[in-house]
């Protein structure tokens, strides 16, 4: 065997398992040579190079853009392939490769590599690792190109960052028996403007500089004798560490407080002060936060909804990644749903219906539950009621029936269309006591027809947003256990997910609408996003993964060894790519005063974006293949 092939096998031990015939073909065709600094191995937009290059000692820059605007986006180091894209597509190259550090390279004819990829999975797996990395790098470059620079319409920092990023940690605490002087001294020593009063039972109150002035000094009390328990503010308003800063700003303004203890898993992890937040929140930021939490009508909520769409479109313009914008939209929409429920409960009280007859949990489902909203989202919500005696039915059911009607109609007035599939709290299918929920789910398991499949997949993505979250988590555990044991339902879910066909021809051309208002366009949701969501969900159900977000599910599946880590990375990039195309297209239509939809024109995209879209769609096919492989052992 020649030295060139030996060096290739040394760098990629997985190839040593190739049959004798394949190694002989490599020996006959692999050529080693020196690559000079500044040499282009291939150029963007030019015809396909006849070789794939393996870098032995050379280093190459991966660059994008025409010659006068070209810039480096990543680095290929010794031990990596470049030019491998030509193995998978006949398109002109979307990137260039220029030698940065001289050294040896190996040239392998494209036809040989294509043949090896088709015959031997080990070769395709080696290239898949590089593919996942390069596609991810190209995606991040395209997202960066989409940024339009800093805007001044709204300060977006509070919508992008979490409370955990701005809080002071650890929190300053003292026991209830500590004196006011001890509190003042301690705050001075640690340069804090507040101290949390905490005992064995947890947080009991908070003492601020203002409390010491107004409740001790102004009353001429002896600070050495007054315990903090007598001057503290209580009860204390807290918020979770993963809340957005805009939530904190609105909560502080609404409750007239300047300090908020921050909780995580029931533990005190820090304190957030208005002092640190004042520089972050413009009037527009505060107005949106207050518009939601302080809304007194569904029409006011509708105004807040429209304002939130503008904020999130601005975030896309500033280069915030699309997946994060989608999460923020979902977070804001959950706040709106939560406030719509509260307004509905207030209306019930004003009508003389009394207070809530029993505890319940308000849940959102579908894209709301997964945290994957976009600029045109309808309603998907339900209610899990605490179990109650049958004799109380006449008291409980009419109340929650009317409450479900009110919240559904209220959300429609706020800009969230009624769900055409009637997945709303007004529908008794999605509103019932916990025990009846379990009976209904068992009915779906027993008869896994198309309706049961649709209901199960939609419901499994639920997330509690108001009330007794324990009801929701108990039900989720019941569902997960039941589905893992129900092969009939899993088979139905599998068939549903595997029936989709990616809109690419045999020669990898895009399949678009042939007629109608969207002629020449592609529905990016039904062409790819839906496939990834469904496949990730069914794999999560099969392996007992509890995460609801699609990328989180893929990550958890990779960590559990259910799918290869590099494949998970590739599919995650594909999902983010499709999400990017949908959100940017919707934001553009929103700015033009048009109704957002899911359609894009592939041929109108620049070459790099066309390439990225194609590989995102191909990744969905690979994920479908993983689903088939995973379910082959039980079907």
N, C-alpha and C positions, 0 to 999 in steps of 0.2 A: 504494500500500500504506500502511496506517495506521501511525502512529508506534509504537503498541503492538506490532504484529507485527514491525516493524523492530528494535525493542529486543530482542524475543525471539530473532530471527535473529542479531543482533549477539552475544548471549550464548551462543548455541548454533549455531555456523556449520554444523554437520552438517545442520541442517534446511534450509539454503538449497538443498540438492539435491532437495527435494520437488517434485513436479509442480505445475504452475500451479493445477490444480483443488484440491489439498490446501492450498496457500498461500491460495487464495481462501476456503476454508472457515475457516481460522484467522482471516483478516481479518474475517470476518463474526461470529465468536463470541468472540474474545479481548477481555477488558475489563480495563483498568487502573484501579487505585484506590489510595488511601492506606490503610495499615493502622496502627491506633493501638496504643500500648504496652498490653499486658495483654489485647488482643483474642485470643480463641480462634478459630483458623481451623477447627478441628474438635476434638471431644472423644472420649476413649476410651469405647468401649461404646455410643456413640450411633449413630444411623443414618448411612449414608454421606453425606459431603458431595457436592453436585452438581458440584463443581469440583476441578480440580487447580490448585495454586498455584505460580507461578514467582516467586521473590523477586528483584526488581530492586535495591532498596536496603534493604529491610527485613531484619531478622534474627529468627529464630524459635527457641524452645526446643522440643525434642521431649521430651515428658514421659510418664511411665507412672504408673499407680496411680489409685485413686478420689480424688475431690476432697480429702478430708481427709488423704490420705497421698501425694499426688502429688509426684513429684520429677523433676528434669531428668536425662536420660541422654545427650543430645547436643545439638548446635547446628546449625541450618541457616542458612547464610550467603547473602548475595547471589550470584545465579548458580546457585542450586540449586532443585530441585522439592521441594514438600511436598504430601502428600495423594495421591501417585502410587500408594499401595497400593490405592486403590479401583479402579484400572485392572485389577488382577490378581485381586481377590477380592471376593466379595459379603458377606463376614463383617463384623460390626460392627468399627469401628476399634480396633486393639489399643493405640494411643498417642494422645496429644493434641499439638496444636501451638499454642503461645501466643507472640504477638509480643513479643519482648524489646526490639527497637529499632525505632521507627517508621520507615516508609518506604513506597515504592511496591511493589505486587505486581501480577501479572497473573493473572486468573482464566480458566481454560480449561475448558469443559464436559467432564465425564468421558466422555460418549459420543463426543465428537470425538476425544479422545486414544485411547480404545479402538479406534476405527476406524483411526486412523493407525498404531497399533502393529501391528494385524493386516495392514495393506496395505504398510507401508514399514518394512523392518528398521532403517533408520537411527534411527527414533523409538524403537523398542524398545531399541536399543543405548544411546541416551542415558539412558533410564530404568534400564537394567541397571546402569550405573555407580553411580547413587544407590541402587539396590536392594541391591547388594553391600555398600555402606557401612552402610546402615540395618539390614539384617538382621544384619550382624556386630555392630553396636552393641547391638541388642536381645538377641542371644545372650549377649554379655558381661554385660548387665544381669541376665539370667535366671540365669546361673551365679553371679553375685554374690548374688542373692536366695536361692540354694540353700544358701549358707554358713550354718552354725548357730553361728558364733562360735568363739572359741578353746576347745580341749579340753585336758584334762590327762592323758589316758590314755597318750599317747606323744608324745615330742618329735619332731615330724615334719620339722624343718629338715634333718636329715641325709638324709632320703628325697626331698627336693625340690631340693637344691642339688648342684652338681657340684664336683669337686675344684678345678677352675680358678677357682672363686669364692672359695676360702679359702686357696689356696696363696700363698707368698711368691715373687714373681717380680721380676727374674730370680734364678736360683739363685746362691748364693755358691760359687765354684769356685777351687781351687788345683791346681797340678801335683803329681805324686807326690814331687818332689824338695823341695818346700817344707818348712820345719821346723815343729815343733810350736809354737814361739813365734810364728812367722809366722801360723799358723792361729789361735792364741788372739788375737793382735793384730787380725787381719782380722775375726774374729767380733765382737770388741768394737767395732770401728769401724762395722760395718754393723748392729750390734745383732741378730746372728743366733745361734742356738744350735747351729748345725751348719755344716759346709762340705763340699762335694762334691769328692772327689779325682778329677780327670779328666785323661786324657792323650790322645794321638792316636787310641787305640783306643776311646775313649769313657769311660764311668764305670767307675772301678776300685774305689772305696770311698767311705765317708763317715766323717768325724771329727766327733764331738759333744763337748759340754762334759764329758759323763760319760767319754768316751774319754780326754780330756786329763787328767782327775783320776785315773782308775784306772790308766791305762797309762803315764803320764809322771810326774806328781807323786807318786803312791803308791809308785812304784818308784825314786824319787830319780834319775830320768834327767835329763840336761841337755837342756832344751827347745830350745836353740840348735843341738844336734847331731843330734837325733832327727828323721828325715824322717817326714812324715805317712804315707807308705806302710807304715811299720812299726807304726803305732798305729791305723790306720783299721780300720773294720769292713767286711768283705767276705765273700762277694759281697753286693751291694746289692739289696734288694727295691724295685721301682719299680711305679708304677701309671699308667694313662693319665689325661690331663686331663679326659676326659669321664665318668670313673667317678663314681658317687654317693658322697657323704661317708660314708654308712653302710658302704660297701665298705671305705673307708679305715680307719674305726674298727675294724671287725672284723679287718682285716689287721694293723693295729698291735698289737692285743691278742693275736692268735694267734701272731705272729712275735716278740712282745716287743720291738718297736722303737718309737721315738718320733718318727722322722723318715722321710719317704718322698720320694725324688726323683720328680718328675712328668714324664712323657714325652708328646710329641705329635709324631707323624710321625717317630719315631726320634730326636727332638731333646730335650734337657733344657730344660724351660721353667720349672721352679719347684721348690719344696720345700714339702711339707706337714708341719706340726709338730703333735704332740699338744697342745702348749700352746694353740694356737688352737682345737683341736677339743674340749677338755675341757668347755667351756661349752655345747657343742651337743648332746652325746650323753647321754641319760638311760639308765638301766639297760635299759629296754625296747628302746631303739635298739640298744645293744650286744648284748643278748641275741639279737635277730633276726639281726644280722650274724654272730654267732658260731654261732648255731644252724644256719645254712646251711653256712658254711665249715668248721665243726668237727663237723658231723654224723657220727656213727659208725654210723648205721643208716638205712634208708629210713623207718622209723617216726619217727625224729627229724626227718627232712626233712619228713615229713607235718605234724608239729607246727609247723615253721617256715612251711610253706605256709599253714596256717590262720591263723597269727599275721600273716603278710603281708597276708592278705585284710582283717583287722581294721584294720591300719595304713592301707591304701589307702582303706577306707571312711571312716576318720577324716579322711583328706586331703580327700575329697569334702566332708565336713561343714565343713571349714575353708575351703572355697571355692577349693581348688586346681582348676585347669581340668581337665576330664575327659580331654582328650587327654594331658596330662602324667601323670595318674594311670594311664592305660592304658600309657604308656611305662614307668613305674616298675614296674607289675605285670609287664610283659614282661621288664624288666631283672632283677627278682627271680626270675622263673620261669626265666630263662636260667641264673642262678646255681644254682638248684635242679637243673636238668637237668645242668649241668656237674658238680655234686657227685655226682649220681646216677651219672654215668659213672665218676667217680673211685672211688666205692665199688664199682662193678661190677668195675673193673680190679683193685682190692685183693682182692676175693673170688676172682677168677681166680688171683691170685698165691697166696693162702692155700690154694687147692685144688691147688696144685702145677702150675699151667698155665704158669708162667714169666712173663717180662716180655713186653711187646708185641712181636710178631714183626716189625712194620714201622710206619712213620709213617702216620697217617691224620688226617682232619679230621672232627669231630663237628659236624653242622649241624642247625639247627632250621628249620622251614618254616611256611607258612601265616601265621596271625596272630602266631606266635612270631617268625618271620623278619621280618615287617613291623614288629614292635614295637607291636602293636595288640591285646594280650591284654585279656580282661575277667575277670569274677569266676567264670566257669565255662568253663574251657579244657581240652581234652583234649591228647593227644600228637600231635606231628608232627615227626619227626626222622629223620635218616639218617646214613650214614657214607660218606666218600669215602676210599678206601684208596690209598696209593701203588702204582703199578704194580709187579708182581713177576714173576719167571720162572714159567712154567706148572708147572715141576717142584716148586715150593714150595706148590702148592695144598693138599696134604694137611696142611701145617703151618699155613697161614694161614687158610683158609676155616673149619675147625672152631672155631678160636679166636674169630674175629669173629662166627660164627654164635651161639656161646654168649654172647659179650659182648652182642650185640644182644638176645638173650632176657633177659639179666639186667637191662640198663638199662630195657627196656620194662616188665618186671614190677616193677622197683624203683620206677619213676615211678608206676605204678598204685598201689602201696602208699603212695606219698607224696601221693596225692590227685589225680593226673592220669589220668583214665580212658583205657583202651586205645582207640586210634583205630578207629572202626568201619570206616573205609576201609583199615585196615592200613598206614597211612603211618607206619611205625616201623622202627627199625634191625633188628628181628628178621625183617623181610621182605626177602629178597634183592633185590627190586626197588629198595629204597632203601638197599642196602648192597653196594658193589662198588668195584673199582679204578677209577681215573680214566679209563683207556682204555675200559673197559667202560661207564662212565657215558656217554661220548661216543657209543659205538655205540648204546646204548639211546635216547639223546636223538634221534639220527639216525633211529632206527626210529619214534619218535613223529612226527618231521617227515614221514617217508615215508607214514605212514598216519594222518592227523589225524582219527581217529574221536573219539567223545565221551570215551572213556577217555584217549586221548592228550591231548586238550584239557585235561581235568581234571588230569592228571599234570603237563603243561607249566606250567599256571598256578600250581599248588601249588608245584612245584619252583622256579620262577623267583623266588619270594619267599624263597629260603633265605638264611641268615646263619650264618657259621662262629662257633662259641663255644668250641671246644677243639681243640688240635692244630695241624697244619700248615695255616694259613689260605691259603697259596699254592695248595694244591690246589683250594680252593673258588673263589678268584678266577680261576684259570686256566679252570676249568670255566664260570664265569659269563660270561667273555669269549667262550668258544666258543658258548655258548647264545645270547647276544645277537646275535652275528654271523649265526648260522644262522637265527634267527627272522626277522630283518630281510629275509633273502633268500627266505624261504619263504612265498609268498603263499597257498598252499593252507592252511597252518596258521593264518596270520593271518585268512583268511576264516572258518575254523572257530571261532577265538576270537571274532571279531566277531559271528558268528551266535549264539554262546553268550551273549555280553553283551547283544545287542540283543533277545533273546527275552523278557527280563524286562518285566513291566508294573508301573508304579508304582501303588500301591493308592489311587488317587483317581478318583472318578467324573467325568463330563463337567462337572458343576457343582462340582467340587473338594471333594466330601465324602469322608470317609475310608472305605475299604473294609476291613471288619474280619471276623473269624471269625464265621460264621453259627451255628455249633453247637459242642458239645464243651466241654471245661474252660476254653477261652480265648475263649468266645463274647463278642463285643463288643470284643475286643482285637486288637492288631496286632503281628506279629513284626517288630520294628524292624530286625533284621538282614536278613531276607529281603525286607523291604519297601523297603529303601533303602541300608543300609550296604553290602550285598553288591554292589549295582549300582555304587556309587561306586568300590569297590575294584576291581571287574572292569574298569570303563571306564578308570580311571587306569592299570591294569596294561597293558591292550592298547595304549593310546596310548604308554606308556613303551616297550613292546616295538617298536612301529612306528617310534619315533624314537630308539631306542638309549639311552634314559635308564636309568642303572644304579641309581638310588635304589630302595630297597625299601619305604619307608613311603609311604602313600597321599598325605598332604599334601605330603611332600617330592617325590613324583613330580609332583604338580600344579604345584608351584612351579618345578621344573626344566623342565616342559613350557612353562610361561608364559615363562620366561627364554629358552628356545630358540625362542620364537615359534610353537610348535605349537598353542597355544590362546591366546585373548585374556587378558591379565592380569586384567581385571575379572571375566571368567567364571571363571578359576581361583580368584580370591578368593571369589566367590559359592559355588562348589562346595566349597571348603575349609571355609567356614562351615557349609555344609549337612552335611558329613561330621562336623565337630565337634559340631554340634547333635544328630545321630543318635547319636553316641558318648555324648554327655551324657545323653540320655534312657535309653539302654541301661544305662549304668553306675549312674546314680542309682536306677533301678528295681531293678537287681540288688542294690545295696547295701542298699536297704530290705528286700528279701526275706531277705538274709543276716542282718540284725539281728533279723528275726522268726523265725529258725531255719528258713526255707524254702529250697528249692533255687533258686538264681538261674536265670533263663531270659531270653529276649529279648522278652518280651511287655509291652506297655504298653496302657493304655486311653486313647485320644485324647480321648474326651469327658470324662474326669475331670481333664484338664489345664486350668489357668487360660487365659484368652483369649489372652494373649500367647504362651504356650507352644503352644497349638493353632495359632496363626498361624505361629509359627516352624517347627513340625513340618510344616505344609502346604508352606511354601516350601522347606524342606529336601528334601521329596519332589519338588517341582516342579524343583528344581535338578538332581536326578538325571536327570529327563527331558531337561533342557537338555544335560547331559553326554552322554547317549545320542545326542542330536542331533549333538553335536560329533564323536562317534565315527563316526556315519554320514557326516558331511561329510568327515572325514579319510580314510575308507576308500573314498570314492566314486571316487577317482582310480585305484584298482587293482582294483576289483571291478566 
